[in-house]
Amino acid sequence: MKFLRIIVVLFMLIVVYRYYSGTHRAYKTNVSAALKDVAVGNEQIIAEEELMDLPVVVQNYLRYIGVVGKNKISQFILDIDGEMRLDKDKGWAPAKADQTTFIQQGIRLFYMTMKYKGIPINGLHHFENGEASMVIKILDLFKVVDARGDVMNEAETVTFFNDLCVFAPSTLIDANITWEEIDDLSVKAYFTHEGITISAELIFNRQGQLVNFISHDRYDVKSNDDYKQLKWSTPISDYKSFNGYNLASAGEAIWHYDDGDFSYFKLDVKNVQYIDQ
């Protein structure tokens, strides 16, 4: 009986600890804090003329997405199902992610949970003021990764720009971007945010859809002090209507190693919500 009471007490302590220090609570807390600074009631309609300074292929993409005549957005929320694997020789595990991005503040909050061999793994990416961190915990208790610093800042700037291109394309009108046209279906973009400049190649099809995003400015994180700069791509497909916009609903995240490509995350977007600027 005494042993049972000890187990119950330990269980309760774990529950309390997870509630106050878990990644999911941190995600919710950071979202709530950012919401207090969101400006509302200042609606700005996107006009066709605002597209004219963009490369033609980007203009066509924005028209296909359906941004003209709609309000500029300040925030978007993603609900994602997916699969993830930890290495090339590992199997796929189900994953679920919630993401909230505040465009004007430059804040990206990404919370994910997956089960690896039945064991829950929780992760939180926090990007704000150009600074990034990635925390991964087993059972949302035991921290196995806590990555941050200059390398993470640059890598997450790439991810932030990737999200803008895929989920909030209207922001390409105002974002601090220098464009370089490659051919009639691809461009190179130089994106500057909080003093960090990254580049990416955007590839489109004849329908006006963005089909791939490729960057060499992102880093594969193996451990807290083990980073490798690699080619990173996110092919996307299966465009659907989400709250009035035609957006890709399926995609992959792929590292391109010298000995072959490694697809480590497959996503299925279930919903995209927007808050107008």
C-alpha positions in Angstrom: 0.0 0.0 0.0 2.9 2.3 0.8 4.5 1.6 -2.5 1.3 2.4 -4.3 1.0 5.7 -2.5 4.6 6.5 -3.6 3.8 5.7 -7.2 0.7 8.0 -7.1 2.7 10.8 -5.6 5.4 10.5 -8.2 2.8 10.4 -11.0 1.2 13.6 -9.6 4.6 15.3 -9.4 5.3 14.4 -13.0 1.9 15.8 -14.1 2.5 19.0 -12.2 6.0 19.3 -13.6 4.9 18.7 -17.2 2.1 21.3 -16.8 4.4 24.0 -15.6 7.5 23.3 -17.7 6.4 21.3 -20.7 6.9 22.4 -24.3 3.1 22.6 -25.0 2.6 25.0 -22.1 5.5 27.1 -23.3 4.0 27.2 -26.8 0.6 28.3 -25.4 2.2 30.9 -23.1 4.3 32.4 -25.9 1.3 32.5 -28.3 -0.7 34.4 -25.6 2.1 36.8 -25.0 2.5 37.6 -28.7 -1.3 38.1 -29.2 -1.2 41.0 -26.8 0.9 43.0 -29.3 -1.1 42.2 -32.4 -2.6 45.3 -34.0 -6.1 44.9 -35.3 -8.6 47.1 -37.1 -6.1 48.5 -39.6 -7.2 46.6 -42.7 -5.2 47.0 -45.9 -6.6 45.6 -49.2 -4.1 44.2 -51.6 -4.4 45.9 -55.1 -3.2 44.4 -58.4 -0.8 47.3 -58.7 1.2 46.1 -55.7 2.3 43.0 -57.6 3.9 44.9 -60.5 7.4 45.2 -59.0 7.6 41.4 -58.4 9.1 38.9 -60.9 6.4 37.8 -63.3 6.4 34.2 -62.1 5.9 35.5 -58.5 3.0 37.7 -59.7 1.4 34.7 -61.3 1.8 32.7 -58.1 0.1 35.4 -56.0 -2.8 35.7 -58.5 -3.2 31.9 -58.4 -3.2 31.9 -54.6 -5.9 34.6 -54.7 -4.4 37.5 -52.8 -5.6 40.4 -54.9 -8.6 42.1 -53.3 -8.0 40.5 -49.9 -6.7 42.0 -46.7 -3.1 41.8 -45.8 -2.6 39.3 -43.0 -0.8 39.7 -39.7 -1.0 36.2 -38.3 -1.6 32.6 -39.5 -2.2 29.4 -37.6 -1.5 25.9 -39.0 -2.9 22.5 -38.0 -0.7 19.8 -39.4 -0.7 16.0 -39.4 2.4 14.2 -40.6 5.1 11.6 -40.3 8.6 12.0 -39.2 11.7 9.9 -39.0 14.9 10.4 -37.1 17.4 8.9 -39.5 17.6 7.3 -42.9 17.4 3.7 -41.5 14.6 4.5 -39.1 10.9 4.0 -39.7 8.3 6.7 -40.0 6.4 7.7 -36.9 3.1 9.7 -36.7 3.4 13.3 -35.8 1.2 16.3 -35.2 2.1 20.0 -35.2 0.6 23.3 -34.3 2.1 26.5 -35.5 1.4 30.2 -34.9 3.2 32.8 -36.9 3.0 36.6 -36.2 4.2 38.2 -39.4 4.6 41.8 -38.2 6.5 40.8 -35.0 8.6 38.2 -36.8 7.5 35.5 -34.4 7.3 31.8 -35.3 6.1 29.3 -32.7 6.0 25.6 -33.8 5.0 22.8 -31.4 5.2 19.2 -32.5 4.6 15.8 -30.8 5.4 12.4 -32.2 5.6 8.9 -30.9 8.9 7.0 -31.6 8.5 3.3 -30.7 5.5 4.2 -28.6 7.4 6.9 -26.6 6.1 10.5 -26.9 8.6 13.1 -28.1 7.8 16.8 -27.8 9.5 19.7 -29.6 9.2 23.4 -29.6 10.7 25.9 -32.1 10.7 29.5 -30.9 11.8 32.3 -33.3 11.5 35.9 -32.2 13.6 39.1 -32.8 15.8 37.0 -35.2 16.8 34.6 -32.4 15.8 30.9 -32.5 15.7 28.0 -30.2 14.8 24.4 -30.5 13.9 22.3 -27.5 13.1 18.6 -27.7 12.0 16.5 -24.8 11.2 12.8 -24.2 7.8 12.4 -22.5 7.9 16.3 -22.4 10.1 15.8 -19.3 13.7 14.9 -20.3 15.4 17.4 -22.5 17.6 15.8 -25.2 18.1 18.9 -27.4 18.4 22.5 -26.6 19.8 24.2 -29.7 20.2 28.0 -30.0 22.8 30.6 -31.2 23.9 32.1 -34.5 23.6 28.9 -36.5 20.1 28.3 -35.3 19.2 31.9 -36.0 20.2 31.7 -39.6 18.5 28.3 -40.1 15.3 29.4 -38.6 15.3 32.5 -40.8 15.2 30.2 -43.8 12.3 28.3 -42.2 10.5 31.5 -41.5 10.8 32.7 -45.1 9.8 29.2 -46.3 6.6 29.6 -44.3 5.9 33.0 -45.8 6.3 31.7 -49.3 4.0 28.6 -48.7 1.4 29.8 -46.3 1.3 33.6 -46.5 2.4 34.4 -50.0 0.9 37.9 -49.9 3.7 38.9 -47.6 6.1 38.6 -50.5 4.9 42.0 -51.6 6.2 43.8 -48.5 8.9 41.5 -47.2 12.5 42.7 -47.4 13.4 40.6 -50.5 15.8 41.1 -53.4 14.8 39.1 -56.4 17.0 37.5 -59.1 15.2 35.9 -62.1 16.6 32.5 -63.1 14.2 31.6 -65.9 10.5 31.8 -66.6 9.7 29.3 -63.9 12.2 30.0 -61.2 13.7 32.9 -59.2 16.2 33.3 -56.5 15.2 35.4 -53.4 17.5 37.1 -50.9 15.5 37.6 -47.7 16.7 39.9 -44.9 15.2 39.7 -41.4 16.7 41.2 -38.2 20.1 41.7 -39.9 20.3 38.1 -41.3 20.2 37.6 -45.0 19.4 34.1 -46.5 18.7 33.0 -50.0 16.4 30.4 -51.6 15.4 29.3 -55.0 11.7 29.2 -55.7 10.5 26.9 -58.5 7.0 27.1 -60.0 4.9 25.2 -62.6 2.9 26.5 -65.6 -0.2 26.7 -63.4 1.3 29.3 -61.2 1.9 26.9 -58.3 5.0 27.0 -56.2 6.3 23.4 -56.3 9.7 23.6 -54.5 11.8 25.8 -52.2 15.5 25.2 -52.1 18.1 26.8 -49.8 21.7 26.2 -48.9 21.5 28.3 -45.8 19.9 25.9 -43.4 21.7 23.6 -40.9 21.0 20.0 -40.0 21.2 19.8 -36.2 22.5 16.5 -34.9 23.1 17.6 -31.3 23.5 20.7 -29.3 27.0 21.4 -30.7 26.9 19.4 -34.0 25.6 21.4 -37.0 26.0 20.7 -40.7 25.1 23.2 -43.5 23.3 21.3 -46.2 21.1 21.8 -49.2 17.5 21.7 -47.9 14.3 21.5 -50.0 10.6 21.4 -49.4 8.7 20.2 -52.4 5.0 20.9 -52.1 1.8 19.8 -53.9 -1.9 19.1 -53.6 -3.2 22.6 -53.7 -6.6 23.1 -51.8 -8.7 26.0 -50.7 -8.1 27.2 -47.2 -10.2 30.1 -46.1 -10.3 31.7 -49.5 -6.7 31.0 -50.6 -5.4 28.2 -52.9 -2.5 26.7 -50.9 -0.4 23.6 -50.9 -1.6 21.0 -48.5 1.1 18.4 -48.8 4.8 18.6 -48.6 8.1 17.2 -47.5 11.3 18.4 -45.8 14.4 16.9 -47.4 18.1 17.1 -46.5 20.4 16.5 -49.5 23.4 14.6 -48.2 26.5 13.7 -50.3 25.4 10.1 -50.2 21.8 10.7 -51.0 18.6 12.5 -50.1 16.9 12.1 -46.7 13.2 13.0 -46.5 12.6 13.4 -42.7 9.2 15.0 -42.5 6.0 14.6 -44.5 3.2 17.0 -43.8 -0.5 17.1 -44.4 -2.0 20.5 -43.7 -5.4 20.2 -42.2 -6.3 23.9 -41.7 -4.9 27.4 -42.2 -6.4 30.2 -40.3 -5.7 33.9 -40.9 -6.0 37.1 -39.0 -6.1 40.2 -41.2 -3.7 43.1 -40.7 
